[in-house]
């Protein structure tokens, strides 16, 4: 089976396991969110894909699905008000910023509404070259995988914080949220540096600023955004131990960590670094040398030797 099929099964299993919780409010959050995510992905991504063969519609469905998690926290969470507002704001900010940006870009450039993102062309090519049967069905599974992630691992950090009754944010939570904010700034700076470079030297290899230390600092920043959120979840996870069954409690902890792991896999292997570099090598003559001396994901000092 393809990686996305395994991920889908894992996400469904985690979601089903979390429904066995002894905390009624947590069960409500997972149930309502699942219904909302399935409706959203069906209407915004699955049906358009079936009609147009373009998977890029998921770039609209997924971020608005993240915002939906925030909305569920606001409407159905029963934990401390301040914590609930903060974590709901984080999810709404992440989702609406990316979702609105995707819609605006789609109208301006035609990507999504008229033609496919290169990264999804790459996924289609990989499936065909691997001899996969029923490619269309596999592409549909890749769309649903992101929906299942929103139902399970990506929702767990927010939902655990949403049910926490503690009346003040702990230093650990504040540290995690500060990491989230710093990561967002890092991601934004990386995107701005790339846009500035392209406006001046279109077609060349961007190796300035943060791009000197990582070939994908924007993806690293996005991964760090979710990792910061996972770290902020630890106190809420520990607090629920006394009122939750051990299997569900451990599953919640593993699932929360799964949010960071899932984003790493996606941003490096599925729709991020590797698909992007497949085309960069073809379009930019100096890119192989850039690959040889610069870390692919985690920032590090560039190598002095530049053998391609």
N, C-alpha and C positions, 0 to 999 in steps of 0.2 A: 504493500500500500504506500501511497505518497505521504510525505511528511504532513501535509495539511489534513489528510484523513485521520492520521494518528492524533494530531492536535485537536481536531474536532471531537473525536471520541473522548479524549482526556478532558476537554472543557465541559462536555455534556455530563461526564461522570462526576466532575467536581461540583457542577451546579446541582445535580441530583443529590449528591451527598450533603450539600449545604441545606437542602430542603428538609433534612432529617434533624435540623437544629431544635433544641429545646426552647429557643427564644422566639416567640411568636412574631415579634416585630421584624426580626431578621428574615424569617420565612416569608413574611409579607413583601419585604423589599425584593427578595430574589424572585418571587412569583410575579409581581407587577412588572419588574424590570424585564423579565424574560418575555412576557407578552408584548411589551412595548418594543423590545429589540427585534423580535421576529416579525412584527408588523412593519416596522421601519425598514428592515433589510429586504423584506419581500417587495414592498412598494417602490423603494428608492433604488435598489441594486439588482435584485434577482429578476424581476419582470423586465426592466430595461435591458439587462444582459441577455435574456432569452430572445428579446426582439432585435437587438443590435449587435450581439456578440462582443460587446465591449465591457470588460470587467472594471474599467476605470470608475464606473458609477459608485463603486464601493468607497472611493475616496470622499464621497459626499455622505454616504450612509454611516461609515464608521465614526467620524467625528461628531456627527449629530447624535449618534448612539452614545458616545461618551457624555455629551451634554444631557442626554436622557437620564443617565445614571445620576447626575447632579440634581436633576428635577425630581427624581424619585426620592433622593435623600431629603430634599426640601419638603416634599409633600407627605412622605410616609415615615421618615425617621423620627424616633421618639427619644433620642439621647439628649445630652446637654445642648442647649440652643446655640451657644457660641461655636462649639466644635462642629456642630451640624452645618451652620452657616458657612464656616470657613471651608470645610471639605466640599460642600456643595458648590461653593464659589470656585474652588480649584477645578472641579470637573466641568462646570459650565464654561469657565474661561478656556480650558484646553479645547473642549469640543466646539464651542461657538467660534473661536478664533480660527481654527482649522477648517471648520465646515463652511463658514461664510467666505473664507479665503478661497476654498475650492470652487464654490459656486461662482464667485466673481471671476476667477481665473478661467473657468469653463466658458463663461460668456465672452470674455475678452479674447481668448486664444483658440477656442474651439476644442481644446482637449476635454475629454469626457463626452461632451455632447455631439462632437463630430468625428473625433478620432481618438485612438487609444494612447495611453501613456506608454513610453518605451519600456518601462519596467514590467508592464503586463504583457507586452509583446514578447519580452524575454521569457516570461513564465510560460506562455503559449508555446514558444519555440522549444523550451526545455522539455515540456511534456511530449511534444511530437517527436523530438529526437530520441527520447528515452523509450519510444515504442509504446507509449501509454495508449490504451484503448479508451474510447469514450472521452475524448479530450474536453468536450463541452461540459460534460457532467463533472469532470475534475475541476474545471474552472469555476463552476457553480459552487462546488464544495469549498474552494478557496474563498469565495465571497462569504459563505455561511460560517467559515472558520472565524472570521473577524467578528461576526455577530455572536457566535458562541463565546468568544473571548470576552465580549462586552457583557454577556450574561453571567460569566463566572469570574475568571481571575482578575480582570480589570475592574470589576465591580466590588470585589471583596475588600480592598483597602478602604474604600469609601463607606461601604455598608457597616464594617466593623466600627469605624469611627462614628457613624451615624447613630449607633445604638448605645454608645458609651455614655453613662449618666454622670461621670465625673465632672465637677463644676468648673474646672480650670484646665488649661492646656499645660501639659508637663514640659519640662525643658527638652526632653527627647522629641516630643511632638513639634515643638518650636524649631528644633534643629533640623528635623526632617522637612518641615515646610520652608525653612530658609534655604535648604539645599534645593528644593523644588524651584524656588524663585531664582536662585543663582543659576540653575540649569536652564531655566527659560531665558534668562539674559544671555547666557552663553550661546544658546541656539539662535537667538535673534541676532547677536553680533556676528556669528558665523554666516548666517543668511545675508546680512547686510554687506559683509566683506565680499561675499561671492558675487552679489549683484553689482557692487561697485567695480569689481575686477572685470566682470563681463562687459560692462558699459564702456570700459576703456580698452580691453584687450580681448575682444570676443574671439573664441577659437583657441586661445592659449590655455595652458594648464594653470589653474589658480593655486598658487603656492605662497600666498601672503597671509599675515596675521595668524589666525588659528589654523588655517589650512596648511601652514608650514609644519605643524606638529601632528596633524591627523588628516587623512584623506577625506574624512567625513565628519568633521566636528559638529555639524548640524544634527546628524543622526546620533552622535554621542550625547549631545545636549538633550535630545528627545528621550533617549534611554534614561539619562540621569533624572529627568523630570519625573518619570514613573518610579525610579528607584528611591528618590527622595520621598515620594508619597508612601511607598512601601515602608520605609523607615519610620515615618510618622505614625504608622499604624500599630507599631509594636506595643505601646502601652495599652491600646484598646484591646488588642489580642490577648495580652496577659490578664487584663481585667475580666475578660469573659470566661476565664478558666474555671472559676468557682461556680458558675451557673450553667455551664455547657458540658455535654458528654465529651469524654476524652477523644473518641474518634472524630467527631465533628470539629472539636477544638484544634486538633492536629491538622485536620484537612484545611481549616481556615488559614492556619499558618503557612502550610505548604502552598495553598492557592494564592495567598498574598505575595509570596516570593515568586510564584509563577507569573505574576504580572510583569516583573522585571525581566525574567527569563524569556517570556513570550516576546516582549518588545525587542530584546537583543536578537533573538532568532529572526524576527521579522525585519529589523533594520539592517541586519548584516546579510542574511541569506535569501530571504524571500522577495522582498520588494525594495530593499535598500542598497547597500554598498555593492554587492556582487553584481546584481543586474545593471546598476549604473555604470560600473567599471567596464562591463562588457562592451558598451557603446563608446565610452570615453577612450579606450585603447584604439578603437577604430577611427575616431574622429580627431584625436589629438596626438601628433607624432611624439611629443615628449612625455606622454603619460606613463609609458613603461618605466622610464627612468624615475619618474615621480613615485611610482609604486615601489621601486627598489629601495628608495631612501626614506619613505614616509610611512608611518604606522597606518594601518587600514582603518582603525576605529578608535582605540584608546590613545589619547594624545601622548606623544613621547618625542624626545629630541631626534631630529632627522639624522640618518646615517651620513657619514662623511663620504664614503665611497658611493659612487653613482652608477655602478655597473647595472645595465638593464637586465 
